Amino acid sequence: MNTLITVRDKMRALYADYSMYIVPVFKFALAMVLFLIINNRLGYMQALSSMFVLIILAAVSAILPLNAMVLIGSFLIVLHCFGLGLEVGAFALILYIVLVMLYFRFVPRDALVILMGPLACSLNLPAAVPLCLGLMRGPESALSAICSVISWRFFQLTYEEIAPMKQSADAGALEVLQQIPRAMFNSSLVLYLIAFAATAIVVSLICRYLTTFTRLTAIVIGAIVFIVIMIAGGRALHADINIGIVVGGTVVSALIALVLNTFFYTVDYSRSKFIQFEDDDYFYYVKAIPKLKAEGTRQEEFFDDDAMDEEPPVTIRPDGNGEVDFETKLEDSLKDL
């Protein structure tokens, strides 16, 4: 654990020094990988298959926020679907308009999940999406998980089933249009939606309790919930589920979530402190939990154990009318931590 924390601290220091270079390079590389996957799997519109076009789109994605990459990726998929067939493109356009509207309305901060979710599902690591979302976001993150799995399912359906059907001389436009929703919204997709949403909500709710091993417990329970839903639901809905792949992928996903948690949320619950202050109307209680540092790294202590019996220090600044502003008071107290 100490080695992992040391690596984390060095990576944070490196990122702090060179973030203006690291972020664009990371976004460019991520965009190139995603756009290449889209072109290799779909690639029905020849004008978008050029490497020059992909490099330009990746460069644009590198200088814009991640949400721009979500829009460009969705736009690429829709255009390739129009290259496959007018009815396929129309269905894709409606589907992605709905998904994008839901995403930007409720969870616009989860762009990385929307981009990486389909990739995780393709690698048979679907549980990594709800586990990581539950750790880093709130219960509303279930919507991000749902959007990512729907996008992945349509992407998979297009090159595995719809493209061969379109290339068959016996399939008409109306038949294809009827087959798309029937093949997409099957028992497997329903099962994945339930498993993703339930796991993300369970993990995020458990993480709200700030006690020792809470987040580790959340990862373990979330992984168990995902496995149970997938296996039990697969039998109930008669979905085609490979138990070995589900269990193995969930275990690897739990390890990924554990590493992610170590990088972004490592605290020392044994050194937790409590402060209390009050104003004219309320008493306020704050729990301060120090971050876990690598061994040999000096960490300053704001609180002294002997001083905890005394009234904790609180900075109070009056506003222009001579009255205490509670928000300023709370902000000053938390800054002192």
N, C-alpha and C positions, 0 to 999 in steps of 0.2 A: 504493500500500500504506500509506504514511504517513497519507493522508487517512482510509482505512478504520480504521486503528488509532486515530486521533484520535477518530473517531466512536464507536468501541467504548468507549474510555475515558470519553467524556462520557456515554454511555448507562449504563455501569456506575456512574458517580458519581450519575447521576439515579436509577438503580434503588436504590442504597444509601440515598439520602435519602428516597425515596417508595415503597419496596417494599410497605409496608403498604397503600397505595392501588392501586399498579400491579397487584399479583398478583390481588386479587379482581376488578378490572375486566377484566383479561385472561381470567381463568377464566370470568367471566360472558359476555363476548363470544364466547369459543370455544364455550361450551355453547349459546348461542343459535344460532350458525351451525350446529353439528352437529345440534341438535334440529330446527331449521327444515328442514334437508336431509332428515332422517329423515321428518318429517311431510309434506313436499312430495312425496317419492318414494313413500312408503308410504301413510300417512294413511287406513288402512282402519278405524281405530277413531275414531269421531267425537268421543268424550269427550276424547281426547288432542290433538285438532286445535285446541283453543282457545288463543289467544295468551296468555291469562291463565295457563293451565296451564304453558305453556312458560316464561313469565317466572318462575313460582314454582320450577320445576325448575332453571332457570339460576341463580336466586338461591341455592338450596340448594347447587348445584355450586360456586358462588363461595366459599362459606365452608367447604367440605369439601375434603379432599385430592383430587388428580386421579383417584385410583383410584375415588372415588365417582362421578365423571363417566363412567368406563368402565362401571360397574354400571348407572347410570341410562340411558345410551345403549343398552346391551344389553337392558335391561328394556323400553324403548320399542319397539325392533325386534321383540322377542318378542310384545308386546301387539298391535302392529299386524298381525303375522302371524296371531295368533288372530282378529283382526277379519276377516282375509281368509278364513280357513278353519281348522277345528279341526286337520286333519292338517298344514297348513303351520305353525301355531303349535306343535304338538307337536314337529315336526322342528326348528324354530328353538330351542325350549327346550332340547332335548337338545344341539344343536350349541353353543349359547352357554354352557351349563353346562360342557361339556368345555373350550371355549376359555378361559373364566374360571378354571377350576381349573388349567389348564396355566399361564396367565399369572401368577396369584397364587402358584403353587408355585415357579416357576422365574425369572420376570423381572418382579417386582412394581414395579420402578423405571421401567419403560418405558411408563408410562401415556400420555405425550404421543405416543409413536409409535403406540400402539394407536388413539388418537383421530385422529391426523393421517394415518396410513397410508392408510385408505380414501379420504380426500380427495385425497391425492397420486395415487393410482391413477385416480381419476375425472378428474383434470386431465391424464392421460397423462404423469405424471411418476413412474412406479413406482420407478425406479432411485434416487430420492432417499431412499427408505426404507432399503434395505440399505446405501447409501453412508454416510448419516449415522449409522446404527446402528453400523456398523463403526468409524467414527471415534471415537464417544463411548462405546461399550460394548465388551464382549469377545465371543468367539465364541458365547457363549450367546445373544447378541442375535438370532441367526438364528431362534430360536423366536418372538421378538416379531414379526419380519418375516413369519413363516409365519402367525401368528394374525391379523395385520392383513390379509393378502391373502385368507385364507379368509373373514373377515368381509366384506370388500369384495365378493368373488365372490358370496356368498349374498345380500347386499343388492342387488347388481345383478341377479342371477337372479330375485329375487322380483318386482321391478316390470317387468322386461322379458319374462319368460317365464311365470312361475307365475301372476301376476295375470291376464293374458289367457286362460290356460288355465282358471282358475277361473271366469272370467266367461263362458266358453263353455258352452253347455247340454249339449254332448256329453261333457265331461270329468267323470268321477266322482271320488270321494274317493280310492279305491284307485289309480286311474290317476295322479292328481296325486302321491300319496305315492311311487309308483314312479318317476315322472319327475324328482322333485326331486334325489335323489342321482345319478341318471344324467346329468342336465344339469349338475349342479354340479361333480362330480369328473370333468371331461373332460380332454382333452389340454392345453388352454390353462391350466387351473389347475395341473396337474402341472408344466408348463413354468415357470410363474411361481414356484411353490414352490421348484423347483430353482435358478432364477436368483436368487431372493431369498436363500436360504440360502447358496449358494456365494459370492455377492458379499459378504455380510456377514462371512462367515468369512474370506475372503481379505483384505479390507480390515483387519479387526481383527488378523489375524496379522502383516501387514506393519507395522502401526502399533506393534508391540511393539519393533521395532528403532529405537532412538533415534539416528538419524543424520540428516545434512543432507538435506532434501527427502524424508524418509521418508513423511510424511503426504500430500504432494503426489503422490508416486509411488503411494501406496495408492489415492488417488482415481482417478488415471488408469488404473491396472491394474484396479481394481474396475469402472470404467465399461466397459473393454474386455471383461472377463469377462462382464458382464451382456449386452452387445450380442452377443457370440459365442454365448452360451448361448441367447439368445432367437432368433437367426437360425438357427443350426445345429439347435437343438432343435425349432424350429418346423417345419423341413423334415423332420426325422426323425419327429416325432410327428404330422405333417400338421395342425398347429394353424394357426388363422387369425391370422397375425401381419403387421402392416403395418410393413415394414422402415423406411420413412421416419419414422413416428411413434416407433418404438423408438429409432432413432439420434438424432433430434432431441430427444426427451424425455430420453434419457440424457445428452446434452450439457448440457442445461439443469439436469438433476439434479446433474451434476458441478460446475457453477458454484454451485449452492445449497450443496453440501457444502463447496466451497472457502470461501465466505463464512462458513458456520457454523464451519469450522475456524479462520478468522481471528479470529472473535469469542471463541472458547473456548480456542484452543490456538495461540498464536504465541510462538515462542521463538527465541533467537539462538544457534544451534549453534556459531558461530564463537567464542563466549566461554564455551564449556563448561569446567568445572573438575572435577577429581577430588579426593576426599579418601579417606584410608585411616586406619583405626584398628583396634584389636585388643583382645581380652580374653584370658583364660587358654586358651580353646579354639579361637578362630577369628580370622581376619583379615577385615575388612569393607571393601568398596569402594563408594563412593557417587559417582554422576555428577550434578553440579549444573548445570542448564541455565537461564540467566536468561531471564525473559520479555522479549519484544520490546516496547519502549516507543516512543511517538511521538517524532519528532525534537524536540529542545528540552526533553524531559522528563528530569529528572535521575534517574538510577538509581544507587543506592549499590552499591558493590562490596564484598562481604564478603571476597573473596579478593584478595590482591595477587600479581601474577605472580612477583615476587621472593621472596615468602614460600612459594611452592609447593614449593621445595626443602627447606623446613623441615617439621617434623612439624605437621600441621594441628591447630588448636585443637579440643579435645573437652572438653566439660563432663561430669564423672563425679560422680554423687551416690550415696553408699552408702545402702543401706537400713538398717532398724533394727538388723540384725545386723552391720553394718559391711561387708557384702559388696556388690559392684557389681551393680546391676540392669541387665542389658543393654538391656531395653526402654526404661528411662529414659535410658540412655546414648545409644541411637540416636535417641530422641525429641529430646533436647537437641541432638544434633549436627545433625539436620535443621532444628530451629527456628533454629539459628544461620545457616542458609543464607538 
